């Protein structure tokens, strides 16, 4: 029960606006983040009819050492 309380608290805490970045896409724009240390949460506010096509690519760095 205690674990569930803490887990719920932290899951809600990370969605606080203080910890978010909103990127305003422009033609030719690039955004990058490191999923090893960043939580990625997608807002459902993208409309391809209005905003155009968004292309996403994933890149994984090989040989990273974990300390």
N, C-alpha and C positions, 0 to 999 in steps of 0.2 A: 504494500500500500504506500509506504514512504517513497519507494522508487518511482511509482507512478506519479505521485505528487510532484517530485522534482523533475521528472521527464516532461510532464505537461507544462510546468513552469518555464523550463528552458526552451521548449519548442515554441511557446508563445513569446518569450523574451526576444528571440532572434528576429522576430517579425516587426520589432519596434522600429519606427521610422528613423530613429537615431542611427541605425545600423544599415540603412539601405542606400543604394545609389540608383538613381534613375538616369539612364543614358538616353538622350534625345537624338535619335538616328538622323543622319544626313547622308546624302549620296557620297559614297566613298568612305564612310565612317567605319572605324574598326574598334571593337571593344574586346579586351582580354581579361581573364581572371584565372586564378589558380584554384582549382577545385579541392586541392589538398588542404587549403586553409580558408576557403570561402564557401559559404552556404549559398546556393543558387536557388532563388525562388522566382518563378515567372508570374508576372501579373497578366491576367487575361484581358489586355486592353489593346491588342494589336489587330488591326483590320487591314488585310492585304488589299482590299478594294480601295481603301483610302491611302494607306501608308506604303503601298508597293510591296515588291517581293523582298523578303529578308532571307539571306543565305547564311547558314551557320556551318562552320567547319570545326572539327575537333582535332587537336594536336596533342600527342602524348610524347613527352620527353623520355627517351630511353636512357637507362643507366643512372637514374637519380639515386643517390645514396640516402637512406633513411637513418637519421641520427638517433 
